Amino acid sequence: MSLAFDEYGRPFLIIKEQSSKQRLRGIEAQKANILAAKSVARTLRSSLGPKGMDKILQSGDGDITITNDGATILERMEVEHQIGKLLVELSRSQDYEIGDGTTGVVVLAGALLEQAETLLDRGIHPLRIAEGYEMASKVAITELERISEEFEFSRENIEPLVQTCCTTLSSKIVNRCKREMAEICVKAVMGVADLERKDVNLDLIKLEGKVGGKLEDTCLVNGIVLDKDISHPQMRKEIEDAKIAILTCPFEPPKPKTKHKIDIDTPEKYEELRAQEAKYFTDMVQQCKDSGATLVVCQWGFDDEANHLLMQADLPAIRWVGGVELELLAIATGGRIVPRFQELTADKLGKAGSVKEVAFGTIKERMILVEDCKASKAVTIFVRGGNKMMVDETKRSLHDAICVARNLVRSNHIVYGGGSAEIACGIAVEAAADSIPGVEQYAMRAFSEALESVPNALAENSGLPPIETVATIKARQLKEKNFCLGIDCKETGTCDMKEQGVFETMVGKIQQVSLATQVVKMILKIDDVITAEAAY
């Protein structure tokens, strides 16, 4: 090490061989990758289940997030290791496809890698382990399809959907009023669902939150909620059978795009300029009135003069509506977004049953409710909470429940929760391993043990002895042939998840097993870690 100076006289250190980097190959690389993945999985393990713990995350600028949602935790964590980032992507994929089970999929992947490390120490080649895991995954998925049950529901009978959403919300911060929240989520999904096509457009479900009030004040609005108010205090606050002009053009005179300036040296010239400007405003308002609009929604703001003229013309207006909200409003009301006043016609107006401004709270905060939209059944869940962290976590929890209800509309097959499905799959994989002649049978048995890590974590987080509890449940499942037996996390006195009403979607569980297996196979096949500086 030596000291040198640059051309500005600033000192810097010269370290010998500073460009050489450590390079891992073979079994060392695989073990280093497994260690990184296990560290991430152990971080999430304590957040699994209805008694799982929350994590507090602090960003670089000091923002605080409190959550037990696996996708949110991994997204906010600053993960540097490449394999750790793979698990972040794994959780994100589960969240994108299913919406729930983001913690469980990472815990399962970590357990599979932990078991793989033991097999590597015994001299089994990583590719044989990966092949064994693939075989075990197919057996587990087949078993999930076998033990799944189909339940009937309709727009009139939504109770099965509500019970499944209750299971999802049991592990969330809103579990004290999970029944009410589950009903809100199911009604929102059924409000926009196309049961004939078995499809749900989640873009038509909007989650809006406002600090203040109690969690119980959360409600479902059959329409759209805009966090705005009517632009003038003397305008009408409630419009029935509203015809809405949706504008992206501002209420202001055109501005010359030149560097010229106007010198006004006489009162007559000033009066002429003021009259010209007033004519612009008057023409704009008149074009809105001529189209038959009873409400104007503008993406931009407008000054006091335009606001006053709109009030005089008895034309309520809402300004500064964002682009996403504007598009959702256009979809829901069947209106067209108009870029110029000259193009505004009656056939481009959106229609809604009622538009009203509501005030709430001690400081009289105001929001706009657009209800009974004519074109589509857009709905909004309006979340209330004591602080911003509570509102944000409630929105994340409700998003998971909405996704579960959406998946059940697509495929109404369920498996039972509490780790019962994992134990049943583990028993099936262990039995199938006995018929495999090669070393893959060791990998299949390891896969079976890894599946038991989920009920182990559930029991541990619930304060129960994990090994004893899981062994007892596994023995009962083998003896009674009852795949509904799981961990009694809520300590209700029964281990039968069917009696407790603990359901999970079959597609979500299959996705967990499939995604975790694919990522683990990818990690096991990595035998060389090369950084850019160390590459040839």
SVG drawing of the C-alpha trace seen along z (x, -y; Angstrom):
<svg xmlns="http://www.w3.org/2000/svg" viewBox="-81 -55 85 104">
<polyline fill="none" stroke="black" stroke-width="0.4" points="0.0,0.0 1.3,-3.4 0.1,-7.0 -0.1,-9.1 -1.6,-12.4 -3.7,-13.3 -3.4,-16.5 -5.4,-18.5 -3.2,-17.5 -5.8,-15.1 -4.3,-12.0 -5.4,-8.5 -4.3,-5.0 -2.8,-2.5 -3.5,1.1 -1.6,4.0 -3.7,6.4 -6.8,4.4 -8.4,5.7 -8.2,9.4 -11.6,10.7 -12.5,13.9 -14.0,16.4 -16.0,19.4 -16.3,22.6 -18.0,25.9 -19.4,27.0 -18.1,23.9 -20.2,21.7 -23.3,23.8 -22.9,23.7 -22.4,19.9 -25.5,19.5 -27.5,21.8 -26.3,19.8 -27.5,16.5 -30.9,18.0 -31.3,19.6 -30.6,16.2 -33.4,14.5 -35.8,17.4 -35.1,17.3 -35.9,13.6 -39.4,14.4 -40.0,17.6 -41.2,15.9 -43.8,14.0 -45.7,17.1 -49.1,18.0 -51.9,16.3 -49.5,15.8 -46.6,14.6 -44.6,11.6 -44.5,8.3 -41.3,6.7 -40.5,3.0 -38.6,1.6 -36.9,-1.7 -36.0,-3.2 -33.0,-5.4 -35.0,-8.5 -36.4,-7.4 -39.9,-6.2 -41.2,-3.4 -43.2,-0.4 -44.7,2.2 -45.9,5.4 -45.8,9.2 -46.4,9.4 -43.6,11.4 -43.5,9.6 -43.4,6.2 -40.7,7.2 -38.4,8.5 -39.2,5.6 -38.1,3.1 -35.0,5.0 -31.7,4.0 -30.6,7.4 -27.2,7.4 -26.4,11.1 -27.5,12.4 -29.2,15.5 -31.0,13.3 -32.4,11.2 -33.6,14.5 -35.8,15.1 -37.1,11.5 -38.1,12.2 -39.7,15.5 -41.8,13.7 -42.7,11.1 -43.8,13.7 -46.1,15.4 -47.6,12.0 -48.1,11.2 -49.7,14.5 -51.6,15.4 -51.5,12.4 -51.2,14.5 -48.6,17.0 -45.6,14.8 -44.1,15.7 -44.8,19.4 -43.1,19.8 -39.8,18.3 -39.9,20.4 -40.4,23.5 -37.6,22.6 -35.3,22.0 -36.2,25.4 -35.5,27.2 -32.1,25.6 -31.3,26.5 -32.1,30.1 -30.1,29.9 -27.0,28.8 -27.2,32.0 -27.4,34.1 -24.4,32.2 -22.4,33.1 -23.2,36.8 -21.7,36.5 -24.8,36.5 -24.5,34.5 -26.5,31.3 -28.2,32.3 -29.4,35.5 -30.8,33.5 -32.6,31.2 -34.0,34.1 -35.3,35.7 -36.9,32.4 -38.6,32.2 -40.0,35.7 -41.2,34.9 -42.8,31.7 -44.9,33.6 -46.0,36.0 -46.9,33.2 -48.9,31.3 -50.8,34.5 -51.6,35.1 -52.8,31.5 -55.2,32.0 -56.4,35.3 -57.2,33.9 -58.6,30.6 -62.4,30.1 -64.7,28.2 -67.3,25.9 -70.2,24.1 -70.8,20.4 -72.9,17.9 -73.7,14.2 -76.3,15.0 -74.2,17.5 -70.8,16.0 -70.2,17.6 -67.5,20.1 -65.5,17.2 -65.9,15.2 -64.5,18.1 -61.5,18.5 -60.7,14.7 -61.0,14.9 -58.2,17.5 -56.0,15.1 -56.8,12.2 -56.1,14.3 -52.4,13.6 -52.8,9.9 -53.0,6.9 -56.8,6.6 -57.6,10.0 -59.8,8.5 -62.4,7.5 -61.5,10.0 -65.1,11.1 -66.2,7.6 -63.1,7.1 -63.6,10.5 -67.2,9.6 -66.1,6.3 -63.4,8.0 -65.7,10.7 -68.5,8.2 -65.9,6.1 -64.8,9.1 -68.3,10.3 -69.2,6.8 -66.8,6.8 -66.6,10.6 -67.7,12.2 -68.8,15.6 -69.6,17.0 -66.0,16.4 -64.6,17.0 -62.6,13.8 -62.1,10.8 -60.6,7.5 -58.7,6.3 -58.2,2.9 -61.8,2.1 -61.2,2.6 -59.6,-0.5 -58.1,-0.7 -58.3,-4.2 -57.2,-5.1 -57.6,-8.1 -56.0,-8.6 -58.6,-9.1 -61.5,-7.2 -61.5,-3.5 -60.7,-0.4 -64.4,0.6 -65.2,-2.5 -63.8,-0.9 -66.5,-0.6 -67.3,0.5 -68.4,-2.1 -70.1,-0.9 -68.3,-3.3 -65.2,-5.4 -63.8,-7.6 -61.7,-10.6 -59.6,-12.3 -60.7,-15.7 -63.5,-18.2 -65.8,-20.4 -63.7,-23.3 -66.0,-26.1 -67.7,-26.1 -70.9,-27.5 -71.3,-24.8 -73.7,-22.0 -72.4,-19.2 -74.6,-16.4 -75.5,-15.7 -78.1,-13.1 -77.9,-11.4 -74.6,-13.1 -73.2,-13.6 -69.5,-14.0 -67.1,-15.8 -63.6,-14.4 -61.0,-16.9 -57.3,-16.9 -57.3,-20.5 -56.8,-23.4 -59.4,-26.1 -57.1,-29.0 -56.4,-31.1 -53.8,-29.8 -50.2,-30.9 -48.0,-32.1 -45.0,-29.9 -42.7,-32.8 -40.4,-35.2 -42.4,-38.2 -44.0,-40.5 -47.0,-42.7 -46.7,-46.4 -50.0,-47.8 -49.7,-51.6 -53.4,-52.7 -56.5,-51.6 -58.3,-50.8 -55.7,-48.2 -55.9,-46.6 -59.7,-46.5 -59.5,-45.0 -57.1,-42.3 -59.3,-41.5 -62.4,-41.2 -60.5,-38.9 -59.4,-36.7 -63.0,-36.7 -64.3,-35.6 -62.0,-32.6 -63.3,-31.5 -66.9,-32.2 -66.5,-30.2 -65.0,-27.2 -67.8,-27.1 -70.4,-27.5 -69.0,-24.6 -69.2,-22.4 -72.8,-23.5 -73.8,-23.0 -72.5,-19.4 -75.1,-18.7 -72.5,-18.1 -73.6,-18.6 -70.2,-18.0 -66.7,-18.8 -63.7,-16.8 -60.4,-18.3 -56.8,-16.9 -55.4,-20.4 -56.3,-23.3 -58.1,-26.5 -57.9,-30.0 -60.5,-31.9 -62.1,-33.5 -62.8,-30.2 -64.0,-28.8 -66.4,-31.8 -67.8,-31.5 -68.4,-27.7 -70.2,-28.5 -72.4,-31.1 -73.2,-28.7 -74.3,-26.1 -71.7,-23.7 -69.9,-21.9 -66.2,-21.1 -63.4,-18.9 -59.8,-19.8 -56.4,-18.2 -57.6,-14.7 -54.6,-12.4 -54.1,-10.5 -54.8,-7.0 -58.0,-8.2 -59.1,-10.0 -58.7,-6.8 -60.6,-4.7 -63.3,-7.3 -63.6,-7.1 -63.7,-3.3 -66.4,-3.2 -68.7,-5.9 -68.2,-5.1 -66.9,-8.6 -64.2,-9.6 -61.2,-11.6 -61.3,-14.9 -58.1,-16.8 -59.7,-19.9 -62.9,-21.8 -63.8,-21.9 -64.0,-18.0 -66.4,-17.9 -69.8,-16.4 -72.7,-14.7 -71.7,-11.2 -68.3,-11.6 -69.8,-12.3 -69.6,-9.7 -72.7,-8.8 -73.1,-8.1 -76.2,-7.6 -74.9,-10.1 -71.9,-12.2 -71.7,-13.7 -69.1,-15.3 -68.9,-13.9 -67.2,-15.4 -66.0,-13.4 -63.7,-13.7 -63.3,-16.6 -61.5,-18.7 -64.2,-18.0 -62.0,-16.3 -63.9,-16.0 -63.9,-13.3 -66.0,-12.7 -68.1,-9.6 -69.0,-8.6 -71.6,-5.9 -73.8,-3.7 -71.5,-4.0 -73.2,-3.1 -70.5,-1.4 -68.9,1.0 -69.1,2.0 -66.1,0.3 -65.9,0.5 -63.7,-1.2 -62.8,0.0 -62.4,-3.0 -60.0,-2.2 -59.8,-4.2 -57.3,-3.9 -55.7,-5.7 -52.4,-6.4 -50.7,-6.1 -49.0,-2.8 -52.3,-1.2 -54.0,-2.3 -51.1,-1.1 -50.9,2.3 -54.7,2.7 -54.6,2.0 -51.9,4.6 -54.0,7.2 -57.1,6.4 -55.2,6.8 -54.2,10.4 -57.8,11.2 -59.1,9.8 -56.5,11.9 -57.6,15.0 -61.3,14.4 -60.3,13.7 -58.4,17.0 -61.5,18.9 -63.6,17.3 -61.1,18.7 -60.9,22.1 -63.2,23.0 -61.0,25.8 -59.7,25.5 -57.3,27.3 -57.2,27.0 -54.8,24.8 -52.9,25.0 -50.1,27.0 -52.5,29.9 -51.9,29.8 -48.1,29.8 -48.2,32.7 -50.4,34.7 -48.1,33.9 -45.1,34.9 -46.6,38.3 -47.4,38.9 -43.8,37.9 -42.3,40.1 -44.4,43.0 -43.5,42.4 -39.8,42.3 -39.7,46.0 -40.5,46.9 -37.6,44.9 -34.4,47.0 -31.8,44.3 -30.3,41.7 -33.2,39.4 -35.1,41.1 -32.9,39.3 -33.8,36.0 -37.5,36.9 -37.3,37.8 -35.5,34.5 -38.3,32.7 -40.8,34.4 -39.0,33.2 -38.8,29.7 -42.6,29.6 -42.9,30.2 -41.0,26.9 -44.2,24.9 -46.3,26.7 -43.2,26.6 -43.0,22.8 -46.7,22.5 -46.5,24.5 -43.3,22.6 -44.9,19.2 -48.0,20.2 -46.0,21.2 -46.5,24.9 -43.7,27.6 -43.0,27.9 -41.5,31.4 -44.0,33.0 -47.0,31.2 -46.1,32.0 -45.3,35.6 -48.6,36.1 -50.6,34.6 -48.6,36.6 -49.3,39.8 -53.1,39.0 -53.2,38.3 -51.6,41.7 -53.9,43.5 -57.2,41.7 -56.6,41.0 -57.9,37.5 -56.0,34.9 -57.9,32.0 -55.8,32.4 -53.4,29.5 -51.8,27.3 -54.3,25.7 -52.7,22.3 -55.7,20.5 -55.9,23.1 -59.6,23.8 -59.3,27.4 -59.6,29.1 -57.0,29.9 -59.6,30.5 -59.2,27.5 -62.5,28.3 -64.3,27.7 -62.2,24.5 -63.1,23.2 -59.4,22.7 -59.2,22.8 -56.6,22.0 -56.9,22.0 -55.5,25.0 -54.0,22.9 -52.1,20.8 -50.7,23.9 -49.7,25.5 -48.0,22.3 -46.1,22.2 -44.7,25.7 -44.0,25.2 -42.2,21.8 -40.1,22.9 -39.0,26.0 -38.0,24.2 -36.0,21.5 -34.2,24.1 -33.3,26.1 -31.8,23.0 -29.8,22.2 -28.4,25.8 -27.2,25.6 -25.0,22.6 -21.5,23.8 -19.4,20.7 -19.9,17.1 -18.0,14.6 -18.0,10.8 -17.5,8.4 -14.0,7.5 -12.9,11.1 -14.2,12.2 -11.6,13.1"/>
</svg>
